[in-house]
Amino acid sequence: MNIERFSILYEDDDLVVINKPPGILVHRTPISEDQVFVLQLLRRQLRQRVYPVHRLDRGTSGVLALGKSSAGAEGLSHQFREQNVRKHYLALVRGYLEERGMVDYPLAPEPQREKQRAITHYERLAQREVDHPVGPYDTARYSLLRLRTETGRRHQIRRHCSHLRHPIIGDRRHGDVKHNKFFRQHLHIERMLLHAYELGFYNTKGEWQRVRAPLDDDFERALEFLVFRISPD
């Protein structure tokens, strides 16, 4: 992956918020052989140490906050633990959903581990049926969702959308192979269409910050194909 610089959405003495591109891990993990990570590249860009606060999956793009000091990282981490942050995501999923709903479905962090409370709220922003055969059907239906998580379980949004039988387009682990293939072949979109578009938090001065990350070209192209001309407000 060739990333020269991250787009910085917010920065102060203690925190920095970037627009993470899809396809890169936040930090090193024993289950991956990747050699390039957000932490590594951002340290070079800022010429200082940065501290992880939360994470996004490799395939997820959008708002990612990191500490520039250990105190800044701990302060924001505390807000995450106390659920005092505002996190919103956009996802393109298969099928039609009702206008809004909540998924209350416990998730285990790993197989054979005890399940933990996991809650995701969603709102349908747009839906469209397209005249293209996918699998055994003559047409395909898609919905654009805005999602808010109360908890932060591993792959929570991806697994909850799959639990609803409306998987996220491009999700290779929890998604629909036929619809993923359709987007690859017709739109040349390889990425998972999940984007962390907004994060609200208090900075170390006690000021409320609302940070948004613009969509990348692939996500924009998917929305244009579906004629989704909406604002996530």
N, C-alpha and C positions, 0 to 999 in steps of 0.2 A: 504494500500500500504506500502510495506516494503522497504524503501530506506535508506541505511546507510550513504552514501556519494555521492555527485554529482561529476562527472568528470569535473575538471576545465580546460578549454581550453585556457584561457588567464587571467592574473591578474596583476594589478599594484596597486599603492597606492590609486587610485580613482575608479577603475572599476574592475569588475570580470565578466567573461563570462563562462557559464557552458553549458554542454550538457544535456538539459532537457529530461528526459524520458517521454514517453507517459503515460497518465492516471492520471496526477496530475495538479491541478490548480496552477497558479502563486501566487495568493493571495486570501484572503477570499472574498466571494461575497454573497449577500443576497439571490440569487436564487439557492444556493447550500448548502447542509448540510455537506459538506466535513469538516474534522477536521485537515487535513494535507495539507500543502501548501509549495511551493518552498521557499517563503520568510522565513517561520518559520524554515524549516530544514536547509537552508543555513546559517541563523543567528547562529544556533547552531554549524554548521560545522566550520564557520570562527570565531566564538566567537566575533562577532561584528554586528552592525546594517547594513543592506543593504537596498537599495532604488530601487524600480522598475523603469525601464526606458521604456520598451515596454512589450508586453505579447505574449504568444502563447496559443492557445486553449488547453484545457485539453488533447485532443487526439493527438495533434501535438508534435513531438519530435524535438530536435535540439538546435541550437545556441540561447542562451538567455543571454542578457547582463543586468547587474544590477550595480548600483552605490555603492561604499564603502564609499562615502562621498556625501553630498547633492550637492556640487559643481560639482563633477564628474557626478552625475545623471543628473543634469540640463544641463551640457554641451553636453552630449550625447543625451538627449531629444531634445535639440535645433537642433542637426543634423538630427534627425528623422523628426522634423517639417519642416525643410528646405529641406528635401529629399536629404541630403548629405551623407546618408549611402547607402551601397550596400547590398541588401537582396536577396538571392536566395533560392529557395525551390526545393525539389524533390517530385513528386507525381505520384503514379500509378493510372491510370484512366481506365475506361471502354471504349473500342472502339478504332478506328483509327482516328487520327487527321492529318491535314496537317503539313508540316515540321515546320512551325512557324506561329505565329499570335499574335493578340492583342485583348483583351476584353475591350471594353469601354462601361460599363454598370453600371449606377448609382445604389447605394444600400442605403436603409434606415437602420439606426442603430437599429430601433425597428419598429414594426407595427404601422401604423398611423403617423409615423414621416416622415419628408421630406427627399427625396432621396438626396444622396451626390455623387459627382464625384468619380468614382472608376475605376482604370485602372490596368490591369494585362497583362504582356507580357509572352508568353510561347514559348518553343522550344521543339520539339519532339526529344528525345535522342534514343529511341528504340521502336519497336512495335513487337507484336507476336500474332499469332493465335494458340490457343491450342485446342487439340482434346478432349475436354470435354464438354458435353452438359450442358448448363446453361439456365434455363427457356425453351422457345420453340425452341431454336436453338441447332444444333448439335455440334457447336464449339463456342469458346469465343475469343474475341479480346481484347487486352490490349495495352496501350501505357505508356511509362515512359516519364514524362515531367520535364523540368527544367523551373521554373517560377520566374519572377521578378515582384514585385509589385511597382507601383508608389505611391499608396495611401495605407492607413492602415485601411480600414473599417472592421467592425466586420464580421468574417467568410468570408472575401473577396475571398480568393482562392477557398474555398469550394463552395461558392455560384456562383462564375464565372464558375467553372468547371461544376456545375449543369446546369447553364444557357446554356452552350455549348452542353448539353446533353451527357457529358462525365464525370460523377461524379467520385469522388475519392473513391477507394475501401476502405471499412471499415467505411465510413462516414454514421452514422446512421440517421442523420437528413436530409442531402441533397443527400444521396447516393442511390444506387440500392440494394434493399433487396436481390434479387436472387444472385447477384454477391458477396455481403457481406457474404451470407450464404455459398457459394461455398468455399471461402477462409477460413472460420471458420471450415467447415467440412473436407476439404481436406488438408489444411495446418496448421490448428489449430492457425490461425492468427485472433485475436480479435480486434487488434488496427486499427486505421485509418492510411492509408499509405501516410501520408504527413509529410515531414521532412524538417526543416529549416537547410540547410546544410552549408550555408555561410553567414557571416556578415562582411562587410568592414566598417571601421569607423576610425576617427582620435582620438587618445588618448589625454589626457590633455596636453601632450608635443608637440602636433601637428604632431605626427608620424602616418602614415597610418598603420592600423592593418587589416589583413585579417585572419579571424578565421573560421575554418571549424569543423563541428561535424561529426564523423563517424556514420554510420547507426547502428541500433540495430539488434539483431539476427532475429527478425521477418521480418523486412524489407529486410534484406539480404536473408532470406529464400524465400521470394516472388520473388526476382530477380533471384535467382538460379532456381526456378521452371520455370520461363519464359525464362531461358537461356539468361538473360540480363547481359552481361559482358562488362560493359561500364565504362568510367570515366566521371564525370560531368564537367570536364574542358572544 
